[in-house]
Amino acid sequence: MANWNKYKSCNNCIGNEWSHLARGYCQKCYPLIKDLEKVEAWNVLDSTTINNVRGVSKDFMMAAIRDGKFHDYQKIIITLLKNRLKIFRSYINPNGYAFDIEILLTNISDVYCTNGTKNIFRGHAALYESDMRIEQRKVFEKALLELEINRNLTLDTNLISKLNRKPTIIDP
């Protein structure tokens, strides 16, 4: 347990597993909170507000302004940061639901596996539910969440490619 003098626990993850850093946030949550504040303050009309944040460079966002994709990318980055903050909350108090384990394994395989093996964990929730006790599932979920926490935060290329596709008209 880390040192938390002024605050009882982190304002985001509600835990005290990591040391306090600033403004009531732990050393894991605070950098993401700062990045979220920066991204939300980005203004297309004022390039001085656009700063590097984890996983995204200023040059990339300046190119997005020229391509007309700035606001789409900004929304994606905000979503990624908020999702990462939710992962910290889940890590502190894992629920051990088999479906959550399946989703975590699927998300991790989406990042690390090749196209042919990305879906190997889909449909396994019933297996985890029947073959593992709740305590085992919680430990397993926490380990998977730790992988997610320590993964580099980058823009999801699938989301970017969906935004870059031009809609096609299908004849009836």
VEXDREN-2710 file (C-alpha; in Angstrom, 1 decimal):
% VEXDREN-2710
k/r/px/py/pz
1/MET/0.0/0.0/0.0
2/ALA/1.4/3.4/-1.0
3/ASN/1.6/6.6/1.0
4/TRP/-1.6/8.6/0.9
5/ASN/-1.5/11.4/3.5
6/LYS/-3.9/14.0/2.2
7/TYR/-6.3/11.8/0.3
8/LYS/-7.9/8.5/1.3
9/SER/-7.5/7.1/-2.2
10/CYS/-7.2/8.0/-5.9
11/ASN/-10.1/10.1/-7.2
12/ASN/-10.2/7.9/-10.4
13/CYS/-9.4/4.3/-9.6
14/ILE/-10.5/4.6/-5.9
15/GLY/-7.5/2.6/-4.9
16/ASN/-4.3/3.3/-3.0
17/GLU/-2.2/0.6/-4.6
18/TRP/0.0/3.2/-6.4
19/SER/1.6/6.3/-4.8
20/HIS/-0.2/9.6/-4.8
21/LEU/1.1/12.0/-7.5
22/ALA/-1.0/15.1/-7.6
23/ARG/-4.5/16.6/-7.2
24/GLY/-5.8/13.4/-5.5
25/TYR/-4.7/11.0/-8.3
26/CYS/-2.3/8.2/-8.2
27/GLN/0.9/7.9/-10.3
28/LYS/-1.0/5.8/-12.9
29/CYS/-4.1/7.9/-13.3
30/TYR/-2.7/11.4/-13.0
31/PRO/-0.7/11.4/-16.3
32/LEU/-3.8/10.2/-18.2
33/ILE/-6.0/12.9/-16.5
34/LYS/-3.4/15.5/-17.6
35/ASP/-3.5/14.1/-21.2
36/LEU/-7.3/14.1/-21.2
37/GLU/-7.4/17.7/-20.1
38/LYS/-4.9/18.6/-22.8
39/VAL/-6.8/16.8/-25.6
40/GLU/-10.1/18.3/-24.5
41/ALA/-8.5/21.8/-24.6
42/TRP/-7.2/21.3/-28.2
43/ASN/-8.5/24.0/-30.5
44/VAL/-8.2/23.7/-34.2
45/LEU/-8.0/27.5/-34.6
46/ASP/-5.1/27.8/-32.1
47/SER/-2.2/25.4/-32.9
48/THR/-0.4/26.3/-29.7
49/THR/-3.1/24.3/-27.7
50/ILE/-2.2/21.1/-29.6
51/ASN/0.5/19.3/-27.6
52/ASN/2.0/15.8/-27.7
53/VAL/0.1/13.4/-25.5
54/ARG/0.9/9.7/-25.0
55/GLY/0.5/7.8/-28.3
56/VAL/-0.1/10.9/-30.4
57/SER/2.3/13.5/-31.8
58/LYS/1.5/17.1/-32.5
59/ASP/2.7/16.6/-36.1
60/PHE/0.1/13.8/-36.5
61/MET/-2.7/16.1/-35.3
62/MET/-1.5/19.0/-37.4
63/ALA/-1.8/16.7/-40.4
64/ALA/-5.3/15.7/-39.2
65/ILE/-6.3/19.4/-39.4
66/ARG/-5.1/19.5/-43.0
67/ASP/-7.0/16.3/-43.8
68/GLY/-10.2/17.5/-42.0
69/LYS/-10.1/14.6/-39.5
70/PHE/-9.0/16.5/-36.5
71/HIS/-12.3/16.4/-34.6
72/ASP/-12.7/12.7/-35.3
73/TYR/-9.3/11.9/-34.1
74/GLN/-9.7/14.1/-31.0
75/LYS/-12.9/12.2/-30.1
76/ILE/-11.1/8.8/-30.5
77/ILE/-8.2/10.0/-28.3
78/ILE/-10.6/11.2/-25.6
79/THR/-12.4/7.8/-25.8
80/LEU/-9.1/5.9/-25.5
81/LEU/-7.9/7.9/-22.5
82/LYS/-11.3/7.5/-20.7
83/ASN/-11.3/3.8/-21.4
84/ARG/-7.7/3.5/-20.0
85/LEU/-8.9/5.3/-16.8
86/LYS/-11.8/2.8/-16.6
87/ILE/-9.3/0.0/-16.8
88/PHE/-7.5/1.3/-13.7
89/ARG/-10.8/1.3/-11.8
90/SER/-11.4/-2.3/-12.9
91/TYR/-7.9/-3.3/-11.9
92/ILE/-8.3/-2.2/-8.3
93/ASN/-11.6/-4.1/-7.9
94/PRO/-11.9/-6.9/-10.5
95/ASN/-15.3/-8.5/-10.6
96/GLY/-14.3/-11.9/-12.0
97/TYR/-17.1/-12.1/-14.6
98/ALA/-16.2/-14.7/-17.2
99/PHE/-17.5/-12.4/-20.0
100/ASP/-15.2/-9.6/-18.9
101/ILE/-12.3/-12.1/-19.1
102/GLU/-13.3/-13.1/-22.6
103/ILE/-13.5/-9.4/-23.7
104/LEU/-10.0/-8.7/-22.2
105/LEU/-8.5/-11.7/-23.9
106/THR/-10.1/-10.7/-27.2
107/ASN/-8.9/-7.1/-26.9
108/ILE/-5.4/-8.3/-26.1
109/SER/-5.4/-10.7/-29.0
110/ASP/-6.6/-7.9/-31.3
111/VAL/-3.4/-6.0/-30.5
112/TYR/-0.9/-8.9/-30.4
113/CYS/-2.2/-11.6/-32.7
114/THR/-2.2/-11.8/-36.5
115/ASN/-5.5/-11.7/-38.5
116/GLY/-6.0/-15.5/-38.5
117/THR/-5.8/-15.8/-34.7
118/LYS/-7.5/-12.6/-33.5
119/ASN/-10.8/-14.3/-32.6
120/ILE/-9.5/-17.4/-30.8
121/PHE/-10.9/-16.4/-27.4
122/ARG/-14.4/-15.4/-28.6
123/GLY/-17.1/-17.6/-27.1
124/HIS/-15.1/-18.9/-24.2
125/ALA/-16.9/-17.2/-21.3
126/ALA/-18.9/-20.3/-20.4
127/LEU/-15.7/-22.3/-20.2
128/TYR/-14.1/-19.8/-17.8
129/GLU/-17.4/-19.7/-15.8
130/SER/-17.6/-23.5/-15.4
131/ASP/-13.9/-24.4/-15.0
132/MET/-12.7/-21.6/-12.7
133/ARG/-13.8/-20.5/-9.2
134/ILE/-14.6/-16.8/-8.7
135/GLU/-11.3/-16.2/-6.9
136/GLN/-9.3/-17.7/-9.8
137/ARG/-11.3/-15.6/-12.3
138/LYS/-10.5/-12.4/-10.3
139/VAL/-6.8/-13.2/-10.2
140/PHE/-6.8/-14.0/-13.9
141/GLU/-8.8/-10.8/-14.7
142/LYS/-6.4/-8.7/-12.7
143/ALA/-3.4/-10.2/-14.6
144/LEU/-5.1/-9.4/-17.9
145/LEU/-5.9/-5.9/-16.8
146/GLU/-2.3/-5.4/-15.9
147/LEU/-1.3/-6.3/-19.5
148/GLU/-3.8/-3.7/-20.7
149/ILE/-2.5/-1.1/-18.2
150/ASN/1.1/-1.6/-19.3
151/ARG/0.4/-1.6/-23.0
152/ASN/1.4/1.5/-24.9
153/LEU/-1.5/3.8/-25.6
154/THR/-1.8/4.4/-29.4
155/LEU/-4.5/5.4/-31.7
156/ASP/-6.6/2.4/-32.9
157/THR/-5.7/1.8/-36.5
158/ASN/-9.0/0.1/-37.1
159/LEU/-10.9/3.2/-36.1
160/ILE/-8.7/5.4/-38.2
161/SER/-9.1/3.2/-41.3
162/LYS/-12.9/3.2/-40.8
163/LEU/-12.8/7.0/-40.7
164/ASN/-10.7/7.2/-43.8
165/ARG/-12.9/5.0/-45.9
166/LYS/-15.2/6.7/-48.3
167/PRO/-18.8/5.5/-48.1
168/THR/-19.9/3.4/-51.0
169/ILE/-23.3/3.5/-52.6
170/ILE/-24.8/0.1/-53.2
171/ASP/-27.3/-0.2/-56.0
172/PRO/-30.6/-1.9/-55.0
END
